[in-house]
Amino acid sequence: MVNLTYLDVIAGMKSIGIPCVYHQWEEPQPLPYAVIVHDDNEDFMADNHNYQDVGNYRLELYTAGKHPPTEKKVEQWLKDHRIPYGKSAVFLSSERMWLIAYEIQLIGG
């Protein structure tokens, strides 16, 4: 895994045509779009020192319908940057959209 920050992930999503922000959008966006959220840290520690920042993040992809090609674009970007992920999907009936969540760890923040 390479050192990346959530800002790198935001830029990466934009580079593949998926608008992305941290935490939430100020205004509603057209689908698809992404949001990245920091969950917690699992820093590597020894000798009373944090040697390496390891952040747990959730990259959330929102789509109007279940759309595997869009998911594949996100997954290929994650694979290209050697970012392992867990994936889950849920239909948000009140919003009439799909949420595809990727659980990722970023070394370096």
N, C-alpha and C positions, 0 to 999 in steps of 0.2 A: 504494500500500500504506500502511495506517495503522500507527501505532506500537502494538504489542501485545506482551504478555509471554506466557510459557507459562501463567502463572496465568489470564490472560484466556481462553486456549484451554480450559483445564480448566473454567472457569466456563461457557464457551460450550457445551461438550459436555454438561455437566450440564443446561443450560437447554433442550436438545433431547432430554433423557431418556436420555443415555448417560453412565453413571458414568465418571469419568476421574481418573487420578492421574499424578504424575510418576514415572517410572522403573519402579516395580513395586508391586503390591498386597501388603499384609501377609498377607492371607488370600485364598484362592480366591474369585472373584466369579461370580455368575450371568452368563451371556452375554445380551446383548452388553455389552461394556465397552471402554474405551479407555485407552491409556497414551501419554504424551508423553515423548520422550527427546531430550536435546540431543546433537547430533553434533559440531559444531564451529562456529567463528565465521568470518565473512567481513566483518569490520568495515571501514567506509569510513575510510581513513587518508590523511592528507596532512600535510606539515610536521611529521613526527614526532609526530603526534597522532591518536588515535582520535576521529574526528568523529561517527561514528554506529555504534551497536551493530547488527550484523546477525548473528543467530544462525540456524544451520541445525538444524532439528528434524525428528523423525520422529513423526508422529501415527499410532499403531497402533490399528486397530479390530479387535476379536476378535468373531467371530460363530459360532454353532453350525452354520449353513449359509450358503451364499452367498445374501445377502439384499439385493438391489439397493435396496429402499426405505430400509433403514437407511443404506446407503452414500450415497444421495441426500440424506438429512438432513444427514450430515456435510459433503458436498460443497456443499450449499446454504449452510450456515453459513460455510464457508470463502469461498465466492463473495460472500456478503453482506458479509463483512468484508474483501473485496478481498485475499485471501491466495491467491496462485497456488500450485498444487500439482502434483506428479507422483504417479502412483498405480501401485501394483503389488499383486498378490494371490498368496497361496500357501496351499495346504492343509497344515496341520500334522498329519500323520497320527498321530503319537505322542500328540497332544493331542486329536485328533478335532475340530478347529475351524479356521476360516478366519482368516487374518491379512490384513487390507487395510491397506497402509502408504501414508501420504501424506507425501511429502517436502515440507516447507514452510520458508520463511524468515520470521523475525519481526524486524522493525525495532524496536529498542528493548529487545530482550532476550528 
